[in-house]
Amino acid sequence: MKSLRLFNDTMTSELPHFLPSLAAKAGVLCSFASLATLGYGAPALAATITVGGGCTLADAITAANTNTATGGCVAGDAGLDTISLPTGTLNIAGPLPEFTEPITVTGAGQAATIIDFNGTNGPGLSITPSAPGSTIQDLTIRGVGGGGGQNTGANIRVRAQNTTIQRIISENSFGVDRDGAGVYFDGGNGSNNPGNFNSTPVDGSVIRDSIIQDNDNGGVTVRFGAQNVTIENNIVRVNAGAVPVNTIANFQCTANGTNRGGDADNRSDGIELVGANSITITNNLVECNGGFGIDVRTFPSSNITISNNTIRANGVGTSSANAIAEQDAGIGIRN
């Protein structure tokens, strides 16, 4: 590991500022057509695809990917399409299409829109490298199963650059090994081999203002070449760990939880980094997870910043004879 920084700084960032165009400086009003003449393409259009009334979530993703009308859904456009989800529960009966173009999925609120897979093999919402700049926000996603094998159990799987996940609840996934994570940033191109990185690795993504809880095999997992990922202002709790009681405002850990995924251990971590680089973990509450609160594993992992987090009552899961019996610290740093 090259560096690990733990401190209590306020971290800020600035958005890039774009200079006015030469045409604007000269007082010239340019239409999209004249911009195209000057070598600037007109901005791509984008569609809003509303789920409901005969338009299913699966068809909406296909319509956004292919820019064609699908089922009861209108066609997407070449720009960043938005899929708008209604209030209520969407029960998913089969695997959804992966995102192959950039898509924004927006619910009616963190707890108002629920995507429930009811144990259907996943991954749930899966963002491929060809869909950079996608966003998932304002919804709950739960219940993805992992019976389909490797990489099938995460509620959300990210393999694209500049993905934003915000104001979500991800819960009750039950895959095996890392496949049961609430949110999985996968830089490994679908392989357990840490050297098998994507040619365009997960880079510049963020998960913020979310609740990641009660997932069998980890809360937030960042692996195999993923880099420049920010994990901020989240609650990450009870992942293969203790049973929650009371409310978020008066939260307690009680007895050990159970493992729905079928493997022998419920010692999974709240936040797990494996072969991840330039990761920022800040302003999170990490509690009551079965294994480490934050687990930094080398392959190598480097330039990890951990600041302003509350990390408590982790390592409460049980383990088999083959599990890591000492996996009970707030922060673990190991090979």
KOLMIRO-816064 format. One record per residue: x, y, z of N, C-alpha, C, CB in turn; residue in one letter. Coordinates in steps of 0.02 Angstrom, whole numbers, plus 50000, padded with zeros to 5 digits. Glycine has a CB too. Layout:
# KOLMIRO-816064
XYZXYZXYZXYZA;...
# end
This chain:
# KOLMIRO-816064
500414994150000500005000050000500435006250000499535000050059M;500305010849955500735016649948500575021950000500665019649880K;499935023350014499785028150065499085027150091499865035150039S;498985028750154498335028450186498295034450232498215021750225L;497795038850223497745044950262497095044850301497785051050218R;497135045950366496555046450409496605053150444496515040650459L;496115057550433496145064150463495455067150467496625068750425F;495405073050495494765076350506494725082950468494645077450580N;494895082950405494865088950365494185089550332495435088950313D;494015095650314493435096850272493655096550200493095103650288T;493365092050162493595090950093493115094450046493635083350077M;493395098550002492985102149954493245100849885492985109649969T;492835102349837493045101749767492715107349728492855094749737S;493015109149674492745114349631492595111449563493235120249626E;492025113449536491845111449469492235115649419491095112249457L;492395112849362492755116749311492335122449287492975112349253P;492655128049273492315133849245492505134449171492495140349284H;492005135249129492135135449058492135142749033491605131349020F;492635144348993492695151048966492165152248913493395152148936L;491935158448905491455159848851491755158248784491235167348853P;491315156648737491565155048670491825161448637491005151848627S;492245160448586492495166148548491935170048516492995163848495L;491415166448495490845169848464490505174348513490355164748436A;490415172048576490075176148626490495182248642489945172148690A;491175181348644491605187048657491525192448603492345184848661K;491415190348543491355195048487490645197748480491555191648422A;490195195748524489505198148522489105194948466489505205548513G;489295189148445488945185748391488485180448421489445182548341V;487875180248400487405175048422487445169348372486675177848427L;487595163548397487675157748353487115152848365488365154348365C;486825150348313486335144948318486705138348320485835145148258S;486335133048338486645126448338486935124848269486135121048359F;486585127048216486825125548148487485128948135486315127748096A;487555135448157488185138848144488735136048187488105146348157S;488575133648248489085130348289489335124048254488805128648358L;488865120448224489075114448188489525116248129488465110548162A;489375121848097489805124048041490505125548065489515130248008T;490565128248127491215129748155491565123548183491155134848208L;491245117748177491555111648201491305109248268492285112548205G;490795112648295490505110448358489845106948344490395116548407Y;489785100848367489165097148355488605099848398489265089848369G;487985099648373487405101648413487335096748471486755101848370A;487115099148529487065094748587486575089048575486845098648649P;486745083148600486305077348591485665078448631486655070848612A;485095076448603484465076748637484415071048686483885076648587L;483925071448731483825066248780483075065348791484175067848847A;482875059248805482175057748816482045056248889481955051748772A;481425057248910481185054848975480705049148963480855060649017T;480865043448991480455037348982480135035949050480895031248957I;479475036249053479115035549115478855028349122478525040549119T;479055025049175478835018249188478125018349215479315014549237V;477705013949190477005013549211476565013849150476825019149259G;475925011749158475465011949102475675007749043475375018949079G;475955001949056476174997449003476914997748988475804998948941G;477275002649017478005003049008478335000149069478235010448996C;478664994449061479004991149116479714993949124479024983549106T;480024992649181480714994849191481184991449141480954993549263L;481084985049129481514981549081481454984549012481324974049079A;480844985948990480744988948924481024996048922480004988948904D;480964999748978481235006548979481985006548970481045009949045A;482335001949003483065001548995483244999848923483364996249044I;482874995048893483004993248823482874999248777482574987248803T;482335002848789482185008748747482735014048753481505011748768A;482995014948814483535019848822484185017348790483655021348897A;484325010948795484935008148766484935008448690485025001048788N;484355007048660484315006148587484035012148551483905000048571T;483755017048589483445022848559482865020948513483955026948521N;482505015748532481915013548494481345012248543482065007148453T;480735013248521480155011748563480145004248577479495014048528A;480025002448640480034995448661479454994148708480714993648696T;479054988948693478464987548733478014993648735478664985448804G;477834995748794477425001748801477825008048814476935000848856G;478485007848802478935013548818479115017448755479575010948852C;479165024048763479375028248707480115027048694479245035748722V;480335029048635481045028148616481485032848655481135029148541A;482085030448670482605034848697482905038948642483135030848733G;483325043848661483705047848613484445046648623483535055348622D;484845049848580485565048648582485895051648643485885051448519A;485555056248678485855059248738485755055048800485565066148749G;485835058248858485765054948922485025054448940486155058748978L;484725048748925484015047848938483875047149013483755041648901D;483275049049033483055048249102482475043349105482835055149132T;482535038449149481985033849164481675036049229482225026349167I;481035038049226480685040649284480245035049313480255046749265S;480345033649378479975028249411479435031049456480465023849452L;478865027549460478305030149500478395028549575477645027349475P;477965031549615477905029549684477625022449688477455034449724T;477865018449736477615011749745478165006649734477045010449698G;477975000249731478444994749725478404991649655478304989349778T;478984991149623479054987549560479324980649575479514991549509L;478924975449567479144968649578479454965849514478554964149603N;480094963949519480464961649461480464954049459481204964449462I;480264951349401480194944049395480784940749360479554942449359A;481234944649332481804941749297482364946849292481604939449227G;482954944649269483524949349263483354955149217484144945649237P;483594961049236483494967049194484054967649143483454973349238L;483934971049087484494972549041485004976949075484224975948977P;485634976149056486154980549081486114987349046486854977449071E;486394992449078486444999049046487024998648996486555004849098F;486884999848932487415000048882487495006948852487274994948827T;487055011548869487135018648856487015022348921486645021148799E;487285028548927487175032248989486435033449001487545038948986P;486225032049063485515032549083485495035549153485155025549080I;485005039849166484835041949233484185038549254484765049749238T;484205034949310483605031849337483415035649400483725024149354V;482815038549400482595042849455481935040249482482525050149431T;481915039049548481295037149581480945043249609481425032149635G;480395041949645480005047349675480255049149744479275045249678A;480755045649769481035046949835481385040749861480495049249883G;481845041849908482255036349932481845030449957482705038749988Q;481305031749992480875026450017480205026049981480755027350091A;480095030449933479445030649899479415025849840479305037749875A;479975024849806480005020249749480435014249769480295023649685T;480175008249763480535002149783480574997449723480174998549843I;481174995449705481284990249655481444983849693481864992149603I;480994979049692481074972949732481164966949685480454971849778D;481764963849691481914958149648481664951549677482664957649636F;481474951449741481174945449771481594939149761480484944449742N;482264939949763482704934249756482894932449685482394928349786G;482644936149635482834934949566483584936249557482424939549518T;483904931849518484614932749505484754939349471484884926949463N;485294942549492485474949049464486084948449419485614953949519G;486504953749419486444959549462485804963449449487034964049453P;485644967849497485024971449492485054976749438484844974549558G;485314982649455485454987849405486194987449390485254995049430L;486364986049327487054984649308487274989649254487134977349282S;487804993349267488044998649223488694996349190488145005349261I;488694995349125489264992749089489754998449072489044989049026T;490374996649051490855001949033490635006548978491494998749013P;490145004548937489915008748882489395013848904489635004548826S;489255014248970488735018848995489015023649047488155014849024A;489575027149032489855031749082489385037649093490545034249059P;489425040549153489005046249169488295044549189488995050749111G;488155038149202487485036149223487365038149296487385028549214S;486725038649314486525040549382485955036149405486325047949385T;485985033949468485425030449500485265034449564485585022849516I;484635036549572484485041049627483755040449649484645048149609Q;483645042049714482975043049742482545036849738482635048749707D;482805031149761482425024949760482715020049809482415021949689L;482345014549821482585008749858482655002949810482105006949917T;483194999149816483284992949777483454987449826483854993749723I;483124981749818483194976449867483104969449836482694977349924R;483374964549873483184957649862483474954149802482484957349856G;484054956349777484364952749721484674946249746484904957149686V;484564940749711484854934349728485484933049688484354928749717G;485894928349712486524926949678486584919949652487084928149724G;486014916649639486044909649618486294908749547485374906749624G;486384914249509486604913549440487354913249432486354919249401G;487734913149488488454912549483488804919249495488664909849416G;489434919449476489864925249489489554931649462490554924149459Q;489594936949503489384943649484488624944349474489734945749421N;488234940049505487514940349493487124942649554487254933649473T;487444944049610487064945249671487034952349696487324941049723G;487404957049667487404963849693486764967449672488024967649667A;486504971549718485934975749700486104980649644485674979449760N;486694983749650486934988349598487654986549582486874995849621I;487804985449519488484983949497488714989349448488524976849464R;489274992549462489524998049421490184995949389489625004449464V;490214996449323490834995149286491005001049240490774988749244R;490695006749250490775012549206491085018349245490105014649175A;491375022949207491665028949236491115034049254492175032049188Q;491275038249303490865044149319490135042449332490905049149263N;490035037149370489365035149390489185038449456489305027449396T;488575040949463488335043949525487765039749553488105051249513T;487845037849616487315034449653487165038749714487515027049673I;486545041049720486395045649774485675044849798486525052849753Q;485595045949862484935045849895484555039349881484525051749871R;484905033749890484585027249881484605023349946484925023249824I;484205018049949484265012749999484405006349960483615012150045I;484945002849978485104996449947485124991250002485784996649908S;484684986249998484614981650054484414974650031484104984350104E;484534969950076484284963050070484524959250009483544963250070N;485114960849983485394956549930485684950349962485944960349889S;485684944749926485944938649956486294934149906485384934849989F;486814936949876487264933049835487794929749878487584937349782G;488264926249845488814922849878489454926649864488864915449854V;489904926849913490534930649910490364937949897491004927749854D;490774941649858490644948749848490004950049810491234951949812R;489724944749779489154945649736488534947749774489014939349698D;488544947549841487964949649879488014956749904487874945149937G;488454960749877488544967549902487944971949886489174970749871A;487844976949929487324981849914487484985849852487224986449972G;488114988349848488364991949789489064989449775488354999749800V;489194987349713489824984349695490134988349637489734976949675Y;490694991849651491084995149599491604990149574491425001849626F;491514987649515491884981849489492364984049434491404976449462D;493004984649451493504986249402493834980149371494024990449431G;493584974149387493934967949368493664964549307493924963349423G;493224967849269492984964849207492644958149218493554964049159N;492304957549276491944951349290492374945549310491544949549231G;492974946749335493424941249351493654941749424494034941349305S;493794935949454494094935849520494834937549518493994929149552N;495124937749458495834939149450495954946649457496094936649382N;496334948849509496424955949519496814959349463496774957149583P;497154955649421497514958649365497094959649303498104954449348G;496474957149304496044957449245495614963649248495614951049239N;495924969649242495574975849249495204977649184496054981449268F;494674981549190494354984349131494844988849094493714988149149N;494784989249027495194993848989495015001049005495124992548914S;494395002349024494185008849050493915007649120493635012349003T;494345007849170494135005649237493625010449268494745005149283P;493285007749318492835011949357493235017749384492495007849415V;493065023749365493475029649381493005035649390493995031049324D;493105039249445492735045449455492015044549477492745049249393G;491845038849506491165037649527491065039649600490975030249518S;490425040449620490265042549688489635039149712490195050249692V;489615037349776488995035349810488935039949870488995027749830I;488345043149876488265048149930487535048049955488455055149905R;487455050350017486795051650046486335045650042486475057550011D;486615039650053486245033450044486285029050106486515029649983S;485835024050109485825019150162485955012350130485145019150201I;486485009050152486675002350126486644997650185487405002450092I;486154993150186486024989350246485774982250231485534992950290Q;485934977850277485654971050278485784967250213484914971350292D;486384967950186486584964050127487054958450151486934968550074N;486984952650120487324946850148488084947150142487084940650113D;488344950150091489064949750080489374956550066489214945050023N;489254961150112489574967650109489114973250090490144967350061G;489264979150116488864984950100489074988050034488904990050155G;489664991550035489954994549975490614991049961490055002349983V;490694988149903491304984549884491614988049824491144977049868T;492274989549829492644992749774493234988349759492875000149793V;493284985649698493774980549684494124981449617493454973749686R;494734978649614495094976749554495184982449503494744971149521F;495544987549523495704992949477495224998749478495724990349409G;494674998249515494235004149523494635009649557493595002249564A;494525015849535494935021349561494535027849562495565022149518Q;494765032449605494445038949612493705038349627494545043049548N;493545033749673492855032849695492775036349762492675025249702V;492235040149770492085043649832491475040449865491955051149818T;491545038949929491005036049969490875040950026491195028749997I;490325044650023490235050250069489515050950093490455056650037E;489445052650157488805054350187488295048650184488515060350154N;488535042450194488105036650191488025033450261488375031450142N;487505029450269487445024850325487555017850298486735025450360I;488065014450323488235007650300488215003150361488955007550265V;487714998850365487594995250428487284988450416487154999450473R;487374984050464487034977650469487134973350407486294978750481V;487704973850376487844969650318488164963150343488314973250267N;487774957650338487964951250367488164952150440488534947950327A;487784956050475487964957650544487394956750592488224964550548G;487254961950631486774961450685486074963650663487004965650743A;485594961650702484904963250687484754970450708484414958350721V;484484974550663484334981450683483704981850725484264985950621P;483684986450770483084987750810482984995250813483144984750881V;482354997150828482165004050837482235007950771482595007350891N;482365014350775482375018650716483085020750701481925024650726T;483175023950643483835026550625484095031350678483825029950557I;483635035350706483845040350756484045037150822483285045350767A;483815031050835483965027650899484175020550884483355027750947N;484705019850844484895013350817485325009450867485275014250751F;485215002950871485604998650915485784992250877485214996950979Q;486334989050899486504982450875486274977250927487274981750861C;485974971850903485774966550950486114960050930485004965750950T;485754954650926486054948150914486304947450843485554942650930A;486704942250830486974941050764486414939950713487444935050764N;486534942450654486054941350600486154934550568486124946850548G;485754933250518485804926950482486044928250411485124923250481T;486294922950379486544923550312486064920050264487264920550306N;485764923950219485284920950172485634917950112484794926150150R;486264919450102486594917550040486824910350036487174921950030G;486844906950092487004899850090487724898250105486834897150026G;488184903350109488874901650127488924901650204489384906650096D;489494899650229489544897850300489634903950346490124893250310A;489784909650320489984915250362489514921150355490694917350345D;489454924950408489144931550402489604936650434488434931650434N;490214936950406490734941450430490904946750379491364937450448R;490444948550336490604953150282490684960250308490064952850229S;491034964250268491234970950289490714976150270491904972750258D;490744981850306490334987450286490564990350220490334992750339G;491204992250217491514994850156492154990850144491675002550162I;492214987950085492794983750070493154986450008492574976450058E;493804987350014494234989449958494734983949944494594996249974L;494754981749882495234976649861495534978849795494884969549854V;496184980449795496504982649734496194989049707496464977349681G;495984993449752495674999749733496155005449748495005000849771A;496115010749708496605016149712496275022949714497085015849654N;496565027449755496325034349760495575034449779496435038049694S;495435031349835494745030849860494675035649920494575023549881I;494125039349922493975043849977493345041350013493865051149953T;493415040150079492865037850121492775043050175492995030650151I;492225046850173492165052550219491435053550241492435058850186T;491365055450305490715057450333490195051950329490465063550297N;490405045650339489935040050340489825037550411490195034350295N;489255034550424489135030650484489185023250464488435032350516L;489665019650494489785012650476489715008650540490505011750443V;489195004550546489065001350610488714994650602488645005850653E;488834990350651488464984050658488544979350598487734985550670C;489114979750564489244975150509489574968750535489684978450455N;489504963250497489764956950521490514956650527489534951550477G;490874959850481491594959750481491874966650499491874957550414G;492414968650465492694975250476492194980650457493354976150436F;492244986350492491864992050468492114994250400491904997850519G;492764995450395493094997050332493684992350325493335004550329I;493714988750270494234983650259494644985750198493914976550248D;495284987350209495734989350156496204983550142496134995850174V;496124980450084496544974650066496974976450006496094968450050R;497594974550009498054976349954498004971349897498774976549980T;498184973449838498284969449776498594973549720497614966549752F;498844979749732498814983349796498264988449797499494986749811P;498064990749855497654996749862498125002449882497084995749916S;497985008449857498435014049871498045020549872498995014249819S;498345025449906498065032249909497335032149934498095035549841N;497245029149993496595028650024496525034050077496485021550054I;495995038050074495865043250123495235041550162495805050250089T;495295041150229494735039550272494675045250322494825032550309I;494125049050321494075054950364493355056050388494325061050327S;493295058450450492665060850477492105055650477492435066850438N;492285049250486491785044050489491645042050561492015037950448N;491045039550575490895036250638490885028750624490215038650669T;491325025050656491405017850643491335014350711492105016150609I;490815010250719490685007450785490335000650780490275012250828R;490454996650830490084990350840490094985750780489374991950859A;490674985350745490734980750689491054974250714491154983950632N;491104969250669491384962850688490914958750731492014963850725G;490254959450719489774955950762489504949650730489204960650778V;489744947750672489504941750639489824935450667489614942150565G;489544929750650489844923350666490254921050608489304918150684T;490664915850618491094913450564491194905950568491774917050565S;491364903050511491524895950509492254894950526491364892950440S;492474888750528493174887250544493654890250494493284879750549A;493424891350431493854893950379493834901550374493674890950313N;493424904750414493364912050409493924915450448492684914350435A;493984921950438494494925850473494204927650541494704932250433I;494414924150593494104924850658494224931750688494374919650705A;494774935150668494924941650697494644947450656495664942450703E;494174946050612493904951250568493384955450605493594948050504Q;493614958850658493144962250701493364969250720493014958250762D;493814972250683494044978950698493614984150661494784979850679A;493664990350685493324995750649493614996750580493355002250688G;494294997150576494644997650512495164992150509494985004650504I;495154988150456495654982950445496084984750385495324976250435G;496744983850393497224984850338497624978550332497694991150349I;497554974950277497854968250272497994966450200497384962950304R;498404961250191498564958650126498014953950103499244955050126N;
# end
